Amino acid sequence: MATQKKLPFRPIKEIEESIRKRLSGVKHKVAVMSGKGGVGKSFVTANLAFALAFKGYKVGILDADFYGPSIPKMTGTEGHRVFATDRGIIPVVGPLGVKIVSVDFMLPDDTTPVIWRGPMLSNAMLELLENVDWGELDYLLIDLPPGTGDAPLTVAQMIPDITGAVIVTIPSEVSQKVVMKSINFAKKLKLPILGIIENMAGFTCPCDGKTYPIFGSGGGKKIAEEAGVPFLGSVPLDPRISECNDKGVPFFVEYPETPAAKAFLSIAEKIVEEIKKIDQSKSREETSKGS
């Protein structure tokens, strides 16, 4: 029976410094979280990245949802492969220049399951964080695994100086109940909460122009008010979203004039503003310490 190769011991500080050095060109690292699966977290991550890139920012996506990597499909980069150079692993470049790294790029095909225990996931994540050459980025969006268990905890703790977290929910009451778990998860990790995004907010029928709240309405804003965190906005349902996801075509790029795409642009602006507030607060703190 084959035994797993033992990795040499490395001090935590050495690992942290190595990751910090590798990510030194990334100005802001934003974790995208959800308390449960099925709320469209990866869809939000992908289209939020495109919205930021559309506004002229340099953007990257780290698909850290190792067990269900779907970012490549949603960004139109499925089937691509990353490759290594002397500088490190080179990300795949998607539409609008968004740089993307996903474990999916390293699997034989898109049906290969990732069957890893915790230590293997940790080692794989370390490999990516220490070796991917992101270059200069304004924003790196990190698509965390869903939930608040070991997988998202492991990934979040490995990434130094995360700017903040964005939490994705849908209007349903079931989803609202688990959002508070994500909020408390972020607080325990001392991650500033940039805000809550409500996905699948309502469907506007093209026949009669009426909006139907299929999953309920106002849940995201309500939970944001109760938790005292910003509400970033709602993304409406659109049948073309499913169509694009199935075809592997980026929705934002394909349908930039839709209400959903415009919602992402608005949300991107609010995230930029929230991050500016955090940067200004840190600057004041440093000035205060220095005086």
LUMKOL-355008 format. One record per residue (C-alpha): x, y, z. Coordinates in nm, 2 decimals, padded with zeros to 4 digits. Layout:
% residues N
<vexza px="X" py="Y" pz="Z"/>
...
This chain:
% residues 291
<vexza px="00.00" py="00.00" pz="00.00"/>
<vexza px="00.15" py="00.33" pz="-00.11"/>
<vexza px="00.22" py="00.59" pz="00.16"/>
<vexza px="00.17" py="00.96" pz="00.12"/>
<vexza px="00.49" py="01.15" pz="00.07"/>
<vexza px="00.57" py="01.36" pz="00.38"/>
<vexza px="00.64" py="01.72" pz="00.31"/>
<vexza px="00.93" py="01.89" pz="00.48"/>
<vexza px="00.84" py="02.09" pz="00.78"/>
<vexza px="00.83" py="02.47" pz="00.72"/>
<vexza px="00.77" py="02.73" pz="00.99"/>
<vexza px="00.43" py="02.91" pz="00.96"/>
<vexza px="00.61" py="03.25" pz="00.94"/>
<vexza px="00.82" py="03.14" pz="00.65"/>
<vexza px="00.50" py="03.02" pz="00.46"/>
<vexza px="00.32" py="03.35" pz="00.54"/>
<vexza px="00.61" py="03.56" pz="00.42"/>
<vexza px="00.64" py="03.36" pz="00.10"/>
<vexza px="00.26" py="03.40" pz="00.02"/>
<vexza px="00.28" py="03.77" pz="00.11"/>
<vexza px="00.57" py="03.83" pz="-00.12"/>
<vexza px="00.39" py="03.64" pz="-00.40"/>
<vexza px="00.08" py="03.85" pz="-00.36"/>
<vexza px="00.27" py="04.18" pz="-00.31"/>
<vexza px="00.14" py="04.31" pz="-00.65"/>
<vexza px="-00.22" py="04.26" pz="-00.56"/>
<vexza px="-00.37" py="04.57" pz="-00.40"/>
<vexza px="-00.70" py="04.42" pz="-00.27"/>
<vexza px="-00.80" py="04.07" pz="-00.20"/>
<vexza px="-01.17" py="04.01" pz="-00.17"/>
<vexza px="-01.32" py="03.68" pz="-00.04"/>
<vexza px="-01.66" py="03.59" pz="-00.19"/>
<vexza px="-01.86" py="03.37" pz="00.05"/>
<vexza px="-02.19" py="03.21" pz="00.09"/>
<vexza px="-02.34" py="03.03" pz="00.39"/>
<vexza px="-02.47" py="02.75" pz="00.17"/>
<vexza px="-02.44" py="02.62" pz="-00.18"/>
<vexza px="-02.69" py="02.69" pz="-00.46"/>
<vexza px="-02.71" py="03.07" pz="-00.43"/>
<vexza px="-02.49" py="03.15" pz="-00.73"/>
<vexza px="-02.17" py="03.25" pz="-00.55"/>
<vexza px="-01.94" py="03.15" pz="-00.84"/>
<vexza px="-02.17" py="03.32" pz="-01.09"/>
<vexza px="-02.16" py="03.64" pz="-00.88"/>
<vexza px="-01.78" py="03.61" pz="-00.85"/>
<vexza px="-01.73" py="03.58" pz="-01.22"/>
<vexza px="-01.96" py="03.86" pz="-01.33"/>
<vexza px="-01.84" py="04.09" pz="-01.05"/>
<vexza px="-01.48" py="04.04" pz="-01.18"/>
<vexza px="-01.60" py="04.13" pz="-01.54"/>
<vexza px="-01.78" py="04.44" pz="-01.41"/>
<vexza px="-01.47" py="04.56" pz="-01.23"/>
<vexza px="-01.26" py="04.49" pz="-01.54"/>
<vexza px="-01.51" py="04.68" pz="-01.76"/>
<vexza px="-01.45" py="04.98" pz="-01.53"/>
<vexza px="-01.08" py="04.96" pz="-01.61"/>
<vexza px="-00.94" py="04.77" pz="-01.31"/>
<vexza px="-00.69" py="04.49" pz="-01.33"/>
<vexza px="-00.87" py="04.19" pz="-01.20"/>
<vexza px="-00.80" py="03.83" pz="-01.11"/>
<vexza px="-01.01" py="03.53" pz="-00.99"/>
<vexza px="-00.88" py="03.26" pz="-00.77"/>
<vexza px="-01.12" py="02.97" pz="-00.79"/>
<vexza px="-01.07" py="02.82" pz="-00.44"/>
<vexza px="-01.38" py="02.61" pz="-00.45"/>
<vexza px="-01.17" py="02.30" pz="-00.51"/>
<vexza px="-01.46" py="02.05" pz="-00.48"/>
<vexza px="-01.69" py="02.22" pz="-00.72"/>
<vexza px="-01.48" py="02.45" pz="-00.95"/>
<vexza px="-01.72" py="02.62" pz="-01.19"/>
<vexza px="-01.54" py="02.95" pz="-01.25"/>
<vexza px="-01.38" py="02.83" pz="-01.58"/>
<vexza px="-01.72" py="02.73" pz="-01.73"/>
<vexza px="-01.88" py="03.07" pz="-01.63"/>
<vexza px="-01.58" py="03.27" pz="-01.76"/>
<vexza px="-01.56" py="03.09" pz="-02.10"/>
<vexza px="-01.22" py="02.95" pz="-02.01"/>
<vexza px="-01.31" py="02.58" pz="-01.97"/>
<vexza px="-01.06" py="02.35" pz="-02.12"/>
<vexza px="-00.77" py="02.59" pz="-02.08"/>
<vexza px="-00.45" py="02.49" pz="-01.90"/>
<vexza px="-00.22" py="02.69" pz="-01.67"/>
<vexza px="00.15" py="02.64" pz="-01.73"/>
<vexza px="00.47" py="02.70" pz="-01.52"/>
<vexza px="00.76" py="02.93" pz="-01.61"/>
<vexza px="01.06" py="03.05" pz="-01.41"/>
<vexza px="00.84" py="03.33" pz="-01.28"/>
<vexza px="00.58" py="03.08" pz="-01.15"/>
<vexza px="00.24" py="02.95" pz="-01.27"/>
<vexza px="00.09" py="03.18" pz="-01.53"/>
<vexza px="-00.29" py="03.23" pz="-01.50"/>
<vexza px="-00.53" py="03.18" pz="-01.79"/>
<vexza px="-00.64" py="03.52" pz="-01.93"/>
<vexza px="-01.02" py="03.54" pz="-01.99"/>
<vexza px="-01.25" py="03.80" pz="-02.14"/>
<vexza px="-01.17" py="04.17" pz="-02.05"/>
<vexza px="-00.82" py="04.06" pz="-01.95"/>
<vexza px="-00.94" py="03.89" pz="-01.62"/>
<vexza px="-00.67" py="03.65" pz="-01.49"/>
<vexza px="-00.81" py="03.32" pz="-01.37"/>
<vexza px="-00.66" py="03.03" pz="-01.18"/>
<vexza px="-00.86" py="02.72" pz="-01.09"/>
<vexza px="-00.79" py="02.36" pz="-01.00"/>
<vexza px="-01.01" py="02.27" pz="-01.29"/>
<vexza px="-00.73" py="02.39" pz="-01.53"/>
<vexza px="-00.51" py="02.11" pz="-01.38"/>
<vexza px="-00.76" py="01.82" pz="-01.40"/>
<vexza px="-00.76" py="01.57" pz="-01.69"/>
<vexza px="-01.12" py="01.66" pz="-01.78"/>
<vexza px="-01.42" py="01.85" pz="-01.63"/>
<vexza px="-01.57" py="01.53" pz="-01.50"/>
<vexza px="-01.27" py="01.43" pz="-01.28"/>
<vexza px="-01.37" py="01.46" pz="-00.91"/>
<vexza px="-01.15" py="01.62" pz="-00.66"/>
<vexza px="-01.13" py="01.36" pz="-00.37"/>
<vexza px="-00.90" py="01.52" pz="-00.12"/>
<vexza px="-00.89" py="01.52" pz="00.26"/>
<vexza px="-00.81" py="01.84" pz="00.45"/>
<vexza px="-00.43" py="01.82" pz="00.44"/>
<vexza px="-00.43" py="01.76" pz="00.06"/>
<vexza px="-00.65" py="02.06" pz="00.01"/>
<vexza px="-00.42" py="02.27" pz="00.23"/>
<vexza px="-00.11" py="02.16" pz="00.03"/>
<vexza px="-00.27" py="02.23" pz="-00.30"/>
<vexza px="-00.38" py="02.57" pz="-00.19"/>
<vexza px="-00.03" py="02.65" pz="-00.06"/>
<vexza px="00.11" py="02.55" pz="-00.40"/>
<vexza px="-00.12" py="02.80" pz="-00.57"/>
<vexza px="-00.07" py="03.08" pz="-00.33"/>
<vexza px="00.31" py="03.05" pz="-00.33"/>
<vexza px="00.35" py="02.99" pz="-00.70"/>
<vexza px="00.09" py="03.18" pz="-00.91"/>
<vexza px="00.24" py="03.48" pz="-01.08"/>
<vexza px="-00.05" py="03.73" pz="-01.07"/>
<vexza px="00.16" py="04.03" pz="-01.16"/>
<vexza px="00.00" py="04.37" pz="-01.08"/>
<vexza px="-00.37" py="04.35" pz="-00.99"/>
<vexza px="-00.62" py="04.60" pz="-00.84"/>
<vexza px="-00.86" py="04.33" pz="-00.72"/>
<vexza px="-00.82" py="03.95" pz="-00.67"/>
<vexza px="-01.16" py="03.79" pz="-00.61"/>
<vexza px="-01.13" py="03.46" pz="-00.42"/>
<vexza px="-01.43" py="03.22" pz="-00.47"/>
<vexza px="-01.43" py="03.04" pz="-00.14"/>
<vexza px="-01.60" py="02.70" pz="-00.09"/>
<vexza px="-01.96" py="02.73" pz="00.03"/>
<vexza px="-02.05" py="02.70" pz="00.40"/>
<vexza px="-01.85" py="02.78" pz="00.71"/>
<vexza px="-01.67" py="02.46" pz="00.76"/>
<vexza px="-01.31" py="02.34" pz="00.73"/>
<vexza px="-01.26" py="02.40" pz="00.36"/>
<vexza px="-01.35" py="02.78" pz="00.35"/>
<vexza px="-01.17" py="02.82" pz="00.69"/>
<vexza px="-00.85" py="02.67" pz="00.56"/>
<vexza px="-00.85" py="02.88" pz="00.24"/>
<vexza px="-00.94" py="03.21" pz="00.42"/>
<vexza px="-00.67" py="03.16" pz="00.69"/>
<vexza px="-00.40" py="03.10" pz="00.43"/>
<vexza px="-00.44" py="03.43" pz="00.24"/>
<vexza px="-00.27" py="03.72" pz="00.42"/>
<vexza px="-00.43" py="04.06" pz="00.45"/>
<vexza px="-00.77" py="03.99" pz="00.29"/>
<vexza px="-00.93" py="04.33" pz="00.23"/>
<vexza px="-01.28" py="04.21" pz="00.31"/>
<vexza px="-01.55" py="03.96" pz="00.24"/>
<vexza px="-01.86" py="03.98" pz="00.02"/>
<vexza px="-02.15" py="03.75" pz="00.12"/>
<vexza px="-02.39" py="03.61" pz="-00.15"/>
<vexza px="-02.74" py="03.51" pz="-00.06"/>
<vexza px="-03.08" py="03.48" pz="-00.23"/>
<vexza px="-03.41" py="03.62" pz="-00.10"/>
<vexza px="-03.55" py="03.29" pz="00.04"/>
<vexza px="-03.60" py="03.27" pz="00.41"/>
<vexza px="-03.39" py="02.95" pz="00.43"/>
<vexza px="-03.09" py="03.13" pz="00.27"/>
<vexza px="-03.14" py="03.43" pz="00.50"/>
<vexza px="-03.10" py="03.21" pz="00.81"/>
<vexza px="-02.75" py="03.09" pz="00.70"/>
<vexza px="-02.63" py="03.43" pz="00.60"/>
<vexza px="-02.58" py="03.52" pz="00.97"/>
<vexza px="-02.34" py="03.22" pz="00.99"/>
<vexza px="-02.13" py="03.37" pz="00.71"/>
<vexza px="-02.13" py="03.70" pz="00.88"/>
<vexza px="-02.02" py="03.55" pz="01.21"/>
<vexza px="-01.76" py="03.34" pz="01.02"/>
<vexza px="-01.61" py="03.66" pz="00.87"/>
<vexza px="-01.61" py="03.84" pz="01.21"/>
<vexza px="-01.43" py="03.55" pz="01.38"/>
<vexza px="-01.16" py="03.57" pz="01.11"/>
<vexza px="-01.15" py="03.95" pz="01.15"/>
<vexza px="-01.25" py="04.00" pz="00.79"/>
<vexza px="-01.42" py="04.33" pz="00.72"/>
<vexza px="-01.76" py="04.27" pz="00.56"/>
<vexza px="-01.78" py="04.47" pz="00.25"/>
<vexza px="-02.15" py="04.38" pz="00.21"/>
<vexza px="-02.42" py="04.14" pz="00.11"/>
<vexza px="-02.53" py="04.07" pz="-00.25"/>
<vexza px="-02.88" py="03.93" pz="-00.31"/>
<vexza px="-02.88" py="03.70" pz="-00.62"/>
<vexza px="-03.19" py="03.57" pz="-00.80"/>
<vexza px="-03.38" py="03.87" pz="-00.67"/>
<vexza px="-03.68" py="03.86" pz="-00.90"/>
<vexza px="-03.79" py="03.77" pz="-01.25"/>
<vexza px="-03.92" py="04.04" pz="-01.49"/>
<vexza px="-04.15" py="03.87" pz="-01.74"/>
<vexza px="-04.08" py="03.99" pz="-02.10"/>
<vexza px="-04.45" py="03.93" pz="-02.18"/>
<vexza px="-04.62" py="04.16" pz="-01.93"/>
<vexza px="-04.33" py="04.35" pz="-01.78"/>
<vexza px="-04.42" py="04.25" pz="-01.43"/>
<vexza px="-04.16" py="04.14" pz="-01.18"/>
<vexza px="-04.23" py="03.81" pz="-01.00"/>
<vexza px="-04.04" py="03.74" pz="-00.67"/>
<vexza px="-03.99" py="03.37" pz="-00.73"/>
<vexza px="-03.76" py="03.33" pz="-00.43"/>
<vexza px="-03.92" py="03.60" pz="-00.22"/>
<vexza px="-03.81" py="03.96" pz="-00.20"/>
<vexza px="-03.61" py="04.20" pz="00.02"/>
<vexza px="-03.43" py="03.92" pz="00.22"/>
<vexza px="-03.08" py="04.04" pz="00.14"/>
<vexza px="-03.15" py="04.40" pz="00.24"/>
<vexza px="-03.33" py="04.29" pz="00.56"/>
<vexza px="-03.05" py="04.07" pz="00.68"/>
<vexza px="-02.79" py="04.34" pz="00.60"/>
<vexza px="-02.99" py="04.59" pz="00.81"/>
<vexza px="-03.02" py="04.34" pz="01.10"/>
<vexza px="-02.65" py="04.26" pz="01.09"/>
<vexza px="-02.54" py="04.62" pz="01.05"/>
<vexza px="-02.35" py="04.56" pz="00.73"/>
<vexza px="-02.38" py="04.73" pz="00.39"/>
<vexza px="-02.63" py="04.60" pz="00.13"/>
<vexza px="-02.45" py="04.61" pz="-00.20"/>
<vexza px="-02.75" py="04.54" pz="-00.43"/>
<vexza px="-02.97" py="04.28" pz="-00.59"/>
<vexza px="-02.91" py="04.08" pz="-00.91"/>
<vexza px="-03.24" py="03.99" pz="-01.09"/>
<vexza px="-03.31" py="03.65" pz="-01.25"/>
<vexza px="-03.27" py="03.63" pz="-01.63"/>
<vexza px="-03.32" py="03.31" pz="-01.83"/>
<vexza px="-03.01" py="03.40" pz="-02.04"/>
<vexza px="-02.80" py="03.35" pz="-01.73"/>
<vexza px="-02.87" py="02.98" pz="-01.73"/>
<vexza px="-02.82" py="02.97" pz="-02.10"/>
<vexza px="-02.48" py="03.13" pz="-02.08"/>
<vexza px="-02.37" py="02.92" pz="-01.79"/>
<vexza px="-02.46" py="02.60" pz="-01.99"/>
<vexza px="-02.28" py="02.72" pz="-02.30"/>
<vexza px="-01.98" py="02.84" pz="-02.11"/>
<vexza px="-02.03" py="03.20" pz="-02.22"/>
<vexza px="-01.97" py="03.49" pz="-01.97"/>
<vexza px="-02.31" py="03.65" pz="-01.91"/>
<vexza px="-02.18" py="04.00" pz="-01.84"/>
<vexza px="-01.98" py="04.00" pz="-02.16"/>
<vexza px="-02.26" py="03.86" pz="-02.37"/>
<vexza px="-02.54" py="04.07" pz="-02.24"/>
<vexza px="-02.39" py="04.39" pz="-02.10"/>
<vexza px="-02.71" py="04.60" pz="-02.14"/>
<vexza px="-02.94" py="04.37" pz="-01.93"/>
<vexza px="-03.07" py="04.47" pz="-01.58"/>
<vexza px="-02.85" py="04.19" pz="-01.43"/>
<vexza px="-02.53" py="04.32" pz="-01.59"/>
<vexza px="-02.61" py="04.68" pz="-01.49"/>
<vexza px="-02.67" py="04.55" pz="-01.13"/>
<vexza px="-02.32" py="04.41" pz="-01.13"/>
<vexza px="-02.18" py="04.74" pz="-01.24"/>
<vexza px="-02.36" py="04.92" pz="-00.96"/>
<vexza px="-02.24" py="04.66" pz="-00.70"/>
<vexza px="-01.89" py="04.69" pz="-00.83"/>
<vexza px="-01.90" py="05.06" pz="-00.77"/>
<vexza px="-02.02" py="05.01" pz="-00.41"/>
<vexza px="-01.75" py="04.76" pz="-00.34"/>
<vexza px="-01.49" py="05.00" pz="-00.46"/>
<vexza px="-01.63" py="05.27" pz="-00.23"/>
<vexza px="-01.64" py="05.03" pz="00.07"/>
<vexza px="-01.28" py="04.94" pz="00.01"/>
<vexza px="-01.18" py="05.31" pz="-00.01"/>
<vexza px="-01.34" py="05.36" pz="00.33"/>
<vexza px="-01.13" py="05.07" pz="00.47"/>
<vexza px="-00.81" py="05.21" pz="00.31"/>
<vexza px="-00.88" py="05.55" pz="00.45"/>
<vexza px="-00.94" py="05.41" pz="00.80"/>
<vexza px="-00.62" py="05.21" pz="00.79"/>
<vexza px="-00.43" py="05.52" pz="00.67"/>
<vexza px="-00.57" py="05.73" pz="00.96"/>
<vexza px="-00.47" py="05.45" pz="01.21"/>
<vexza px="-00.12" py="05.44" pz="01.07"/>
<vexza px="-00.09" py="05.82" pz="01.09"/>
<vexza px="-00.22" py="05.82" pz="01.45"/>
<vexza px="00.04" py="05.55" pz="01.55"/>
<vexza px="00.32" py="05.75" pz="01.39"/>
<vexza px="00.24" py="06.07" pz="01.56"/>
